[in-house]
Amino acid sequence: MAKKTIETPVDGVTESAPVPGTMKSAAAPEVNQSGFCIYIGPNIKGLIQTGTIFRGSRENALRTAAAAIERYPLVKTLIVSGDTLPAARLKVKTPGNALYANYHKLAGK
């Protein structure tokens, strides 16, 4: 991806600066302002239930659900932050996206 810049003359010297909103950091961690994550996938008897809430970061949620993730790796994709919960709940019910596909793969296990 080409780096977009704005060239601005300052005292006869042209400087290049990144255009705001065009560069994404590859290592930018997901920010979870809500302080919790939730599992929006189907119940998996003995491992994890729909609506299970995990306090703290996504990393903490993944550690807590490690047994379910080890057995069914798609569980990881269905643990979402509280910040993205409203949109994720709609996507799980809408065909044509990864959350929908992963939910139905797990439900049909």
Residue frames as a rotation matrix with the C-alpha (Angstrom) as fourth column:
MET 1
0.586 0.810 0.000 0.00
0.810 -0.586 0.000 0.00
0.000 0.000 -1.000 0.00
ALA 2
-0.214 -0.663 0.718 1.44
0.617 -0.662 -0.427 3.36
0.758 0.351 0.550 -0.98
LYS 3
-0.315 0.006 -0.949 1.97
0.873 -0.390 -0.292 5.87
-0.372 -0.921 0.117 1.76
LYS 4
0.371 0.508 0.778 -0.18
0.728 -0.678 0.095 8.94
0.576 0.531 -0.621 1.17
THR 5
-0.366 -0.553 -0.749 1.33
0.871 -0.487 -0.067 12.27
-0.327 -0.677 0.660 2.16
ILE 6
0.865 0.486 0.127 0.58
0.502 -0.841 -0.204 15.94
0.008 0.240 -0.971 2.19
GLU 7
-0.224 -0.961 0.163 3.38
0.945 -0.255 -0.205 18.21
0.239 0.108 0.965 1.10
THR 8
0.854 0.491 -0.171 3.50
0.520 -0.808 0.278 21.53
-0.001 -0.326 -0.945 2.90
PRO 9
0.087 -0.851 0.518 6.00
0.499 -0.413 -0.762 24.30
0.862 0.324 0.389 2.23
VAL 10
0.878 0.064 -0.474 7.57
0.461 -0.373 0.805 25.67
-0.125 -0.925 -0.358 5.41
ASP 11
0.535 -0.676 -0.507 10.10
-0.300 -0.713 0.633 28.50
-0.790 -0.187 -0.584 5.00
GLY 12
0.257 -0.411 -0.875 10.93
-0.965 -0.156 -0.210 27.38
-0.050 0.898 -0.436 1.47
VAL 13
-0.863 -0.505 0.027 11.39
-0.505 0.863 -0.007 23.70
-0.020 -0.020 -1.000 2.48
THR 14
0.106 0.914 -0.391 8.76
-0.815 0.305 0.493 21.17
0.570 0.266 0.777 1.44
GLU 15
-0.773 -0.271 0.573 7.96
-0.591 0.638 -0.494 18.58
-0.231 -0.721 -0.653 4.10
SER 16
-0.323 0.672 -0.667 5.89
-0.333 0.579 0.744 15.44
0.886 0.462 0.037 3.72
ALA 17
-0.722 0.206 0.660 3.47
-0.641 0.159 -0.751 14.40
-0.260 -0.965 0.017 6.42
PRO 18
-0.899 0.428 0.097 1.10
0.439 0.871 0.221 11.40
0.010 0.242 -0.970 6.48
VAL 19
-0.478 0.840 0.258 -2.51
-0.434 -0.481 0.762 12.13
0.764 0.252 0.594 5.57
PRO 20
-0.659 0.264 0.704 -4.63
-0.688 0.166 -0.706 11.66
-0.303 -0.950 0.073 8.72
GLY 21
0.256 0.846 0.468 -6.59
-0.621 0.515 -0.591 8.40
-0.741 -0.139 0.657 8.67
THR 22
0.656 -0.001 -0.755 -4.62
-0.707 0.349 -0.615 6.76
0.264 0.937 0.228 5.85
MET 23
-0.356 -0.844 -0.401 -2.00
-0.522 0.536 -0.664 4.84
0.775 -0.027 -0.631 7.80
LYS 24
0.815 0.572 0.096 -2.79
-0.433 0.491 0.756 1.86
0.385 -0.658 0.647 9.98
SER 25
-0.165 -0.874 0.456 -0.38
-0.986 0.136 -0.098 0.50
0.024 -0.466 -0.884 12.51
ALA 26
-0.029 0.103 -0.994 0.17
-0.394 0.913 0.106 -3.22
0.919 0.395 0.014 12.03
ALA 27
-0.608 -0.303 -0.733 0.83
0.473 0.603 -0.642 -3.72
0.637 -0.738 -0.224 15.73
ALA 28
-0.590 0.447 0.672 -1.96
-0.643 -0.764 -0.056 -1.52
0.488 -0.465 0.738 17.09
PRO 29
-0.956 0.246 -0.159 -3.64
0.293 0.784 -0.548 -3.42
-0.010 -0.570 -0.821 19.93
GLU 30
-0.185 0.967 0.177 -7.41
0.449 -0.077 0.890 -3.62
0.874 0.244 -0.420 20.11
VAL 31
-0.920 -0.055 0.388 -8.69
-0.277 -0.611 -0.741 -1.08
0.278 -0.790 0.547 22.61
ASN 32
-0.285 0.830 -0.479 -11.50
0.639 0.537 0.551 -2.38
0.714 -0.150 -0.684 24.80
GLN 33
-0.671 0.057 0.739 -13.08
-0.347 -0.905 -0.246 0.67
0.655 -0.422 0.627 26.43
SER 34
0.331 0.943 0.040 -15.97
-0.532 0.151 0.833 -1.36
0.780 -0.297 0.551 27.89
GLY 35
-0.327 -0.566 0.757 -13.76
-0.944 0.153 -0.293 -3.57
0.050 -0.810 -0.584 30.06
PHE 36
-0.058 0.295 0.954 -15.38
-0.347 0.889 -0.297 -6.87
-0.936 -0.349 0.051 29.11
CYS 37
-0.738 -0.072 -0.671 -15.70
-0.658 0.295 0.693 -9.42
0.148 0.953 -0.265 26.31
ILE 38
0.028 0.826 0.562 -18.55
-0.663 0.436 -0.609 -11.78
-0.748 -0.356 0.560 25.58
TYR 39
-0.909 -0.253 0.331 -18.96
0.017 0.771 0.637 -15.08
-0.417 0.584 -0.696 23.74
ILE 40
-0.181 0.875 -0.450 -21.69
-0.797 -0.398 -0.455 -14.79
-0.577 0.276 0.769 21.07
GLY 41
-0.672 -0.120 -0.731 -21.43
-0.604 0.660 0.447 -18.30
0.429 0.742 -0.515 19.62
PRO 42
0.354 0.836 -0.419 -23.59
-0.431 0.544 0.720 -21.37
0.830 -0.074 0.553 20.23
ASN 43
0.533 -0.115 0.839 -23.54
-0.795 0.271 0.542 -23.35
-0.289 -0.956 0.053 23.48
ILE 44
0.037 -0.541 -0.840 -20.88
-0.453 0.741 -0.496 -26.05
0.891 0.399 -0.218 23.55
LYS 45
0.868 0.497 -0.018 -21.81
-0.220 0.416 0.883 -28.47
0.446 -0.762 0.470 26.30
GLY 46
0.777 -0.531 -0.338 -19.19
0.609 0.500 0.615 -28.68
-0.158 -0.684 0.712 29.03
LEU 47
-0.212 -0.938 0.274 -16.96
0.973 -0.228 -0.031 -25.97
0.091 0.260 0.961 27.50
ILE 48
-0.962 -0.115 -0.249 -18.67
0.135 -0.989 -0.063 -22.62
-0.239 -0.094 0.966 26.96
GLN 49
-0.097 0.992 0.082 -22.15
0.889 0.124 -0.441 -21.09
-0.448 0.030 -0.894 26.91
THR 50
-0.127 0.194 0.973 -23.66
0.697 -0.680 0.227 -18.34
0.706 0.707 -0.049 24.79
GLY 51
0.655 0.426 0.624 -23.45
0.002 -0.827 0.562 -15.01
0.756 -0.367 -0.542 26.59
THR 52
0.505 -0.558 -0.658 -20.48
0.863 0.296 0.410 -15.91
-0.034 -0.775 0.631 28.79
ILE 53
0.896 -0.178 0.408 -18.96
-0.123 -0.980 -0.156 -12.62
0.427 0.090 -0.900 29.95
PHE 54
0.267 -0.897 -0.353 -15.23
0.935 0.330 -0.130 -12.23
0.232 -0.295 0.927 30.52
ARG 55
0.945 0.026 -0.326 -14.04
0.153 -0.917 0.370 -9.23
-0.290 -0.399 -0.870 32.53
GLY 56
0.149 -0.952 -0.268 -10.94
-0.008 -0.272 0.962 -7.38
-0.989 -0.142 -0.048 31.39
SER 57
-0.252 -0.417 -0.873 -9.04
-0.816 -0.393 0.424 -7.56
-0.520 0.819 -0.241 28.12
ARG 58
0.647 0.423 -0.634 -9.52
-0.738 0.558 -0.380 -9.84
0.193 0.714 0.673 25.13
GLU 59
-0.277 -0.841 -0.464 -6.27
-0.531 0.536 -0.656 -11.62
0.801 0.065 -0.595 26.02
ASN 60
-0.758 0.073 0.649 -7.73
-0.610 0.276 -0.743 -12.44
-0.233 -0.958 -0.164 29.44
ALA 61
0.314 0.949 0.036 -10.93
-0.820 0.290 -0.493 -13.74
-0.478 0.125 0.869 27.81
LEU 62
0.463 -0.201 -0.863 -8.93
-0.652 0.583 -0.485 -15.97
0.601 0.787 0.139 25.47
ARG 63
-0.695 -0.718 0.032 -6.90
-0.511 0.462 -0.725 -17.37
0.506 -0.520 -0.688 28.38
THR 64
-0.477 0.594 0.648 -10.09
-0.694 0.197 -0.692 -18.11
-0.539 -0.780 0.318 30.34
ALA 65
0.621 0.780 -0.070 -11.71
-0.617 0.433 -0.657 -19.83
-0.482 0.451 0.751 27.34
ALA 66
-0.284 -0.883 -0.373 -8.53
-0.939 0.178 0.294 -21.72
-0.194 0.434 -0.880 26.39
ALA 67
-0.622 0.068 0.780 -10.08
-0.065 0.988 -0.138 -25.19
-0.780 -0.137 -0.611 26.80
ALA 68
0.465 0.866 0.184 -12.94
0.223 0.087 -0.971 -24.36
-0.857 0.492 -0.153 24.41
ILE 69
0.594 -0.306 -0.744 -10.58
-0.735 -0.582 -0.348 -22.65
-0.326 0.754 -0.570 21.94
GLU 70
-0.516 -0.834 0.197 -8.19
-0.702 0.543 0.460 -25.61
-0.490 0.099 -0.866 21.98
ARG 71
-0.458 0.421 0.783 -10.99
0.332 0.898 -0.288 -28.02
-0.825 0.128 -0.551 21.07
TYR 72
0.393 0.639 0.662 -12.87
0.906 -0.147 -0.396 -25.63
-0.156 0.755 -0.636 18.73
PRO 73
-0.596 -0.788 -0.155 -10.58
0.748 -0.615 0.251 -22.84
-0.293 0.033 0.956 17.40
LEU 74
-0.413 0.498 0.762 -13.54
0.497 -0.578 0.647 -20.93
0.763 0.646 -0.009 15.91
VAL 75
0.460 0.541 -0.704 -14.65
0.882 -0.185 0.434 -20.05
0.105 -0.821 -0.561 19.45
LYS 76
-0.396 -0.736 -0.549 -11.86
0.751 -0.604 0.267 -17.45
-0.528 -0.307 0.792 19.45
THR 77
-0.883 0.037 0.468 -13.52
0.341 -0.635 0.694 -15.55
0.323 0.772 0.548 16.60
LEU 78
0.026 0.993 0.118 -16.83
0.392 -0.118 0.912 -15.39
0.920 0.022 -0.392 18.46
ILE 79
0.186 -0.060 -0.981 -15.44
0.944 -0.267 0.195 -13.72
-0.273 -0.962 0.007 21.59
VAL 80
0.011 -0.070 0.998 -16.02
0.619 -0.783 -0.061 -10.01
0.785 0.618 0.035 20.99
SER 81
-0.906 -0.355 -0.231 -15.38
0.406 -0.573 -0.712 -6.89
0.120 -0.739 0.663 23.05
GLY 82
-0.151 0.874 -0.461 -18.26
0.781 -0.180 -0.598 -5.07
-0.606 -0.451 -0.656 24.68
ASP 83
-0.398 -0.085 -0.913 -17.49
-0.257 -0.945 0.201 -2.13
-0.880 0.315 0.354 22.39
THR 84
-0.799 0.020 -0.601 -18.28
-0.598 0.076 0.798 -4.17
0.062 0.997 -0.049 19.26
LEU 85
-0.816 0.458 0.353 -21.10
0.198 0.794 -0.574 -6.25
-0.544 -0.398 -0.739 20.75
PRO 86
0.097 0.948 -0.303 -24.09
-0.242 -0.273 -0.931 -4.50
-0.965 0.163 0.203 19.12
ALA 87
0.162 -0.097 -0.982 -22.63
-0.978 -0.149 -0.147 -4.78
-0.132 0.984 -0.119 15.61
ALA 88
-0.825 -0.547 -0.139 -21.33
-0.558 0.828 0.051 -8.31
0.087 0.119 -0.989 16.20
ARG 89
-0.535 0.705 0.465 -24.76
0.014 0.558 -0.830 -9.54
-0.845 -0.438 -0.308 17.36
LEU 90
0.461 0.694 -0.553 -26.25
-0.548 -0.268 -0.792 -8.32
-0.698 0.668 0.257 14.09
LYS 91
-0.117 -0.608 -0.785 -23.45
-0.988 0.154 0.028 -9.86
0.104 0.779 -0.618 12.00
VAL 92
-0.852 -0.193 0.487 -23.92
-0.329 0.921 -0.209 -13.27
-0.408 -0.338 -0.848 13.64
LYS 93
-0.098 0.925 0.367 -27.49
0.215 0.379 -0.900 -13.27
-0.972 -0.009 -0.236 12.30
THR 94
0.599 0.281 -0.750 -26.68
-0.552 -0.533 -0.641 -11.88
-0.580 0.798 -0.164 8.83
PRO 95
0.639 -0.369 0.675 -25.46
0.574 0.813 -0.099 -14.26
-0.512 0.450 0.731 6.08
GLY 96
0.772 -0.366 0.519 -22.38
0.413 -0.332 -0.848 -13.28
0.483 0.869 -0.105 4.14
ASN 97
0.393 -0.709 0.585 -19.81
-0.721 -0.633 -0.283 -12.53
0.571 -0.311 -0.760 6.83
ALA 98
-0.443 -0.745 -0.499 -17.27
-0.269 0.641 -0.718 -14.40
0.855 -0.184 -0.485 8.93
LEU 99
-0.761 0.181 0.622 -19.16
-0.629 0.027 -0.777 -14.24
-0.157 -0.983 0.094 12.23
TYR 100
0.329 0.942 -0.073 -22.24
-0.913 0.297 -0.280 -15.81
-0.242 0.158 0.957 10.64
ALA 101
0.391 -0.245 -0.887 -20.19
-0.519 0.737 -0.433 -18.54
0.760 0.630 0.161 8.96
ASN 102
-0.678 -0.731 -0.071 -18.18
-0.320 0.381 -0.868 -19.36
0.661 -0.566 -0.492 12.10
TYR 103
-0.416 0.628 0.658 -21.33
-0.844 0.003 -0.536 -19.48
-0.339 -0.778 0.529 14.27
HIS 104
0.598 0.759 -0.256 -22.97
-0.797 0.531 -0.289 -21.97
-0.084 0.377 0.922 11.90
LYS 105
0.032 -0.675 -0.737 -19.82
-0.413 0.663 -0.625 -24.09
0.910 0.324 -0.258 11.59
LEU 106
-0.872 -0.367 0.324 -19.72
-0.421 0.224 -0.879 -24.41
0.250 -0.903 -0.350 15.39
ALA 107
-0.145 0.910 0.388 -23.46
-0.896 0.045 -0.442 -25.00
-0.420 -0.412 0.809 15.68
GLY 108
0.700 0.448 -0.556 -23.26
-0.683 0.647 -0.339 -27.87
0.208 0.617 0.759 13.19
LYS 109
-0.297 -0.945 0.139 -20.21
-0.945 0.270 -0.186 -29.54
0.139 -0.187 -0.973 14.79
